[in-house]
Amino acid sequence: MPRASKWKFAAVIAALALVGLIAPFSGSFVLLLLTKALVFAILVMSTDLLLGYTGLPPLGQSAFLAIGAYLAAILATRYGVGLGCDALAVLALGALAGGTLAAVFGLIAIRASGVYFMMITMALGMIVWGVAHRWNSMTSGDNGINLPQRPVCGADFGDPVAYFYLALAAFVLVLGAYSVLVRSPFGRTLLGIRESEPRMRILGYNTWLHKYIVFIISGTGGGLAGVLWIYFNRIVSPEDAVMRTSVDALLMVILGGPGTLVGSAIGAAAVIFLREYVSTLVTWWLYILGAVYILTIYYLPEGLMGIPAMVRNARARRSGGPTAGDTAGKTVT
């Protein structure tokens, strides 16, 4: 592992450990926001696999969140499954359901790219919303499904602190798995597809298959996030399947920095903080959120994760040394 990567890895571990230590003493409201950010960050990271690493802008991630959430809610309310230690099995089933749905959707969506991919995934997400809205006998329509309680397995996850640690453990697991994926030869191929898919085809890579597989992996993460979401929120309704959820995930990736899994988590935390906390202070919080997005696009095209590079470049200019842009592409011998 390169020295810079070791430092980044150590910084991420230290940050997660610090959050894990401080969160229980930060107050109930802050703990709630942190837990929500961790759960939603899993969905955002799955979005980043498509947008940041493969160059596919999805607008249907809400479908995978909804399928996992509805599966867990139906199993709990109708069959009493998932309210004890069998919740771990439900988490796996939710991930499997998200991956299965992505495998079906992907046969259609992966044939397109760019804005057409975005439109197709948006349409597929609306299909799931329509099913959740109209299939009253299964989903209870607009009323949604209320979870009677959170799981109890050794610890009572109805306790906000216990559930925070469950969400943190799930986040770390997904972050680790996705990090290994994007650093593997498969992940390097995805980056090649993002930069120039025709060139990768000429080199002999089956780009359709690579995009199809990463679409399934992304859906798997979305399904897992859905189960964690229903356990956190204790209610699922068609509102969870609307396009706004997918747009939020996409904007969080852009804010944090596409192609940086940690940036996705930071973007999720930033947006949730602005939405949930700032909205309690001022009524025009939406303008603040919109201004943050605009300023990020104009001045931080690489998202919040691009700030360290900008600082280094500014220091290099003041000292007369080469910037990151000057050294890009040069071979070090």
N, C-alpha and C positions, 0 to 999 in steps of 0.2 A: 504494500500500500504506500503511495507517495506520501511525503512528509506533510504536504498541505492537506491531503485527505485525512491523515491521522489527526491533525489538529481540528478539522471540521467534525470528525467523528467524536473526538473527545469533548468538543464544545456542545454537541447535541446531547451526549450522555449526561454532561454536567447540567445542562439546562433542564432536561427531563427529571433528573434527580432533585434539582432545586424546586421544581414545580411540585413534585411528589411530596417533598418535605414541608413546603410552605402552605400548600393548598388547604389542608385541614384546619389551619389556624387563620385563614383569610376571611372568614365570615361566610354565612350561608349563601348570600347573593353572589359573591365572587366565585364560590365553589360551584354554584349552579352554572355560572357562565363558563367556567373552565371545563366542566363535565360536558356541557353542550358543545363546546368548541372541539373537544377531543373526539366526540362521536361524529360530528359533522366533518371533521378533518379527514376521517377515513373515506368518506364519500368524495371529498375534494381531491385527495391523493389519487383515487381511482380515476377521477376526471383528468388529472394531470398526466396520467399514463397515456391517455389518448391525445390531449392537446399539446402538452409540453414535450413529450418524448416521441410521439408518432406523427404529430401535425394534423390530427383529426379533431375538429372542434365539435364536441357532442352537446346536444340539447335534450337528451333523453335520460340522463342519469337518475332523475326522479322516479322513473319506472322501476329501476332496480331497488332503490330505497323503499318504494311502496310495496313491492312484492315480498321483500324480506319482512317488513313490518306487518303486513296483513297475514302472512303465514304464521308468524309468532303469535299474533293476536287471536287468530282463529283456533290455533292449537291450544292456547291457554283457556279461552272462554268456552270452547265446545268440548274439549277432551281433557282439560286439566293438565296438559303437557307443557312443560317449560317454566313451571313455577317453583321447581326444586332444583336438584343437581342436574336434572335432564335439560336444564336451560343451555348447557354446553352443547348438547346434541341439537337443540333448536338453533343455536348460533351457526352450527355447521350446516344444518338444513337450509337456513336463510341464505348463507353464502352459496350453497348449491343451487337454490332456486334462482338467485340472481344470475349465476353463471349459465344456467339452463336457458333462462329468458334471453340472455345476451347471445347465446349460441343460435337461437331462433332468429332474433332480430338482426344479428350480424350477417346472416345469409343475404339479407336485403341491403342493410346499411353499408357494408364494406365495399359494395360495388361502386359507391359514389365517393367523392372527396370534396374538400372545401365547403363552400356554402351549401352544396347539394347534400353532403353528408349531414350538415347541421339541420337542414330542413327535414330530411328523412328521419333522423333520430328524434326530432321534435314531434313529428307525426306519430312515431311509434310510442313515444311517451304519452301522447294524448290518447292513444288507444287504451293504455293501462288506466289512465284517469277515467275514461268513459266506462270501462268495465267496473272500476271501483264505485263509480257514481250510480250506475244502473243496476248492478247485480245486488239488489237489496237483500235477498235471502241469504247471501253469503257475507257481504261487506257492510250491511246495514245502511248503505247509501250515504247521504249527507250526514247522518247521525254519527257515523263512524263506529269504531269498536273500542270500548274502554277496557283496559286491563285491570283486573281486580287488585293485583299487587305485583310488586317486583319479586324476582326469584329469591328463595332462601336456600342457601347451600353452604352450611358451615357458618357463613356470615349472612346477615340479613341485608340484602342489597336495597331494601327500602331505606336504609340509612344512607344519606347523601355522601358521607365520607367513603363508605364501603363501595358504593356504586362508582364514585370517582375513581377509585383504584382499579375497579374492573374495566372502566373505560380507558384508563391509562394503560393497563396491561394489553388490551386489545389494540390500542393505537400503536404501542411499541412493537407488537407482533407484526402488524400490517406494515409499519414503516420499515422494519427489518427485512421482511419478505420482499417488499417492493424495491428496497435498496439493492438487495442481492440480484433481483431481476434486471434492473436497469444497468447494472455493472457487468452483467453476463454478456457473452457473445450475442445472445438474443436481443438484449437491450441495446447493444451497439448497432445492431442491424436496424432496430426501430429508429435510432437517431439518423442512420443513413437514409431510411425511407422518408423521414421528416425533411431532410435537406434536399434530396433528389431521388424520388421514387423511380423515374425512368433509368437512372444510372444504376440503381440497385438491381433492376430487372436485367439490365445488360450484363451485370456481373454474375447473373445466374441465381439470384435470390427469388424465392417465391414470396413476393411482397403481399399478395392477397392473403396467404396463409398466416404470415406474421401479423398482419393487421387483424385478422379474424381471431387469432389466439389472444392478442392483447385486449381485444374487445371483450372476450369472454372473461379474462382475468379482471378487467375493470368492472364488469357486471358482478363478478363474485365479491369484490370489495364493496360494491354498492349494496348487495343483498345483506352482507354482514352488518354494514352500517344501519340498514333498515331494522334489523332485530335489536341492535343496541338502542336505536332511536325509540322504538315502541316501549322498551323496558325503561328508558329515561323519561319519555313524555307521558307514558301510560294511556295514550289514545292515538289512534290512527284513523284518518279520514281521507276522502279524495283530495283535500287540500295539500296533503303530503305528496301527491302525485302530479300537481300542477307544474306548468313549465317554469314558474318562478323559482322553484327549488333547484332546477337544473341551471337556470341563469345565475342564481346565487353561487352555485358551485363553480361555474365558469369564471365569474368575476373574482371569486376568492383566489383562484389559480393565477389569474392575471395580476391581481394585487400583490400576492406573495412572490410570484416569479415563476413563469412556466419552465418546466424542465428541472425543477428543484422541489423534491418531495417535502423537505422541511419548509420551504417557502409556502407550499400549499397549506400546511398546518398554521403557519404564521398568518397567512391571509384569512383563513377561517376564523382564527382567534380575533384578528383586528376587526373584521366585519361584524362578528357577533357582539363584540364589546361596544362598537359604535351603535349598533342597532338596539341592543338591550339596555345599555347603560346611558348613553347620551340621550336616548329617547325619554328617559326619566327626568332629564334636566331641561331640555328645550323641545318645543313642539315642531320646530323646523329641522329636526335631525336628519331628515331625508336629503336636505340640501347639503348638509355636511358630508354625508356619505357620497352623494353625487360628486361633490367637489374633490373628495379624496380619490375617486376613480379617475376623474379627468386629469388631476395633477399627476397621478401615477403614470398614466398613459403618455403624458407630455414630457415629464421630467424623469421618470423612472421606467423606461421601456422594459427593463429586466425585472421590474417589481421591487419589493422591499429587499429581496436578497441581493439586488444589484447595488445597494448602498455601500457596502465595504469596498467594492471595486471602484466606485466613483470617488470615495475618499482617498484611496490609494493613488488614483490618477491625479487628483487635485494636488496631493503632496508631491507627486513626481513632477508635475508641471512647475510647482514653486521651486523645487530643487534643481530643475533642469534635466532630470533623468527621463528615461523612456517610460511611456505609459503602457497600460495593458493593450491598447489598440496598436501602439507602435511595435510591440513585440509579438503580436498575434501572427501566427503562421510561420514564424521563424523556427528553424530547427536548432536545437541545442545539442552540441556535440561534446 
